[in-house]
Amino acid sequence: QVQLVESGGGLVQAGGSLRLSCAASGRTFSSYAMGWFRQAPGKEREFVTAISWSGAGSTYYADSVKGRFTISRDNAKNTVYLQMNSLKPEDTAVYYCAARYLGPAMKESEYSFWGQGTQVTVSS
């Protein structure tokens, strides 16, 4: 059982940066792969990025954010981060943190635990 709480969302100008945090509580956080998804108004939830349970070298990014977003984790703090740079208006969405046991995945159906989401709005 894992509890997830996102924070760090807000309003930012295009080209700016924002850092999201996802604080996790529960059993053996380091054994869970973590992912970020987002859902824009009127659209389906989509995969953004994921990181393996070890956090050593397995990260995955959607093509739309590759080179701009960076996922990382600090197991000592039970926290996963999403650093977002060069933000674009099309990045506007509610961002959700998710967790699954061990291996990472890119499909939302693969994740067992979800946070409540945090709003990110990018103005042009």
C-alpha positions in Angstrom: 0.0 0.0 0.0 1.4 3.4 -1.1 0.0 6.9 -0.5 1.1 9.6 -2.9 0.7 13.4 -2.7 1.8 15.7 -5.5 2.8 19.3 -5.0 4.6 22.1 -6.9 2.1 22.9 -9.6 1.2 26.4 -10.5 1.2 29.1 -13.2 4.3 29.7 -15.3 5.2 31.6 -18.5 6.1 29.7 -21.6 9.8 28.9 -21.6 9.9 28.8 -17.8 10.5 26.0 -15.4 8.6 24.2 -12.7 9.5 21.4 -10.3 6.9 18.9 -9.1 7.3 16.7 -6.1 5.5 13.5 -5.2 5.8 12.5 -1.6 5.2 8.8 -0.9 4.4 6.9 2.2 4.1 3.2 2.6 5.9 -0.1 2.5 9.4 -0.2 0.9 9.2 2.9 -1.3 12.5 2.0 -3.0 10.9 -1.2 -4.4 8.4 0.8 -6.5 8.8 2.2 -9.9 7.3 5.7 -10.2 5.7 7.5 -13.1 4.2 10.8 -14.0 1.1 11.1 -16.1 -0.9 14.2 -17.2 -4.4 15.0 -18.3 -5.2 18.1 -20.3 -8.8 19.4 -20.5 -10.9 17.3 -22.8 -8.1 14.8 -23.4 -7.2 11.4 -22.1 -4.5 10.9 -19.5 -1.2 10.3 -21.1 2.2 9.0 -20.1 4.9 11.6 -19.3 7.9 9.8 -17.7 8.8 6.9 -15.4 11.8 5.8 -13.4 12.8 2.3 -12.2 12.7 1.1 -8.6 16.5 1.4 -8.3 16.6 4.9 -10.0 20.1 4.0 -11.2 19.7 4.2 -15.0 16.3 3.3 -16.1 14.2 6.3 -17.1 11.6 6.7 -19.8 10.1 9.7 -21.5 7.3 10.5 -23.8 8.6 12.0 -27.0 6.7 15.2 -26.3 8.8 16.0 -23.2 12.1 14.3 -24.0 15.0 16.8 -23.5 12.8 19.1 -21.5 11.6 17.1 -18.5 13.7 15.1 -16.0 12.4 12.6 -13.5 14.4 11.7 -10.4 13.9 10.1 -7.1 15.3 10.4 -3.6 14.5 7.2 -1.8 15.8 8.5 1.5 13.1 11.2 1.4 10.5 8.9 -0.2 10.0 11.4 -3.0 10.0 11.5 -6.7 10.5 14.7 -8.7 9.6 16.0 -12.1 11.8 18.9 -13.3 10.1 20.7 -16.2 12.1 23.1 -18.3 11.2 25.0 -21.4 7.6 24.7 -20.7 5.0 25.1 -23.5 1.3 26.0 -23.4 0.6 22.4 -24.5 2.1 21.2 -21.3 -0.8 22.6 -19.4 -2.5 19.7 -17.6 -3.2 18.1 -14.3 -0.1 16.1 -13.4 -0.4 12.8 -11.5 2.2 10.8 -9.7 1.8 7.0 -9.8 3.5 3.9 -8.4 3.8 0.2 -9.3 5.8 -2.6 -7.8 9.3 -3.0 -9.2 9.5 -2.4 -13.0 8.4 0.8 -14.7 5.7 1.0 -17.3 4.2 3.5 -19.7 0.5 2.5 -19.5 -1.7 3.9 -16.8 -3.4 0.6 -16.3 0.0 -0.9 -15.1 0.0 1.4 -12.0 -1.6 0.5 -8.8 -1.4 3.7 -6.8 -2.2 7.3 -7.8 -1.9 10.8 -6.3 -4.6 13.4 -6.4 -2.9 15.5 -9.1 -1.5 19.0 -9.2 -2.4 21.6 -11.8 0.2 23.0 -14.1 -0.7 25.9 -16.3 1.6 27.4 -18.9 0.7 30.7 -20.4 1.8 31.9 -23.8 
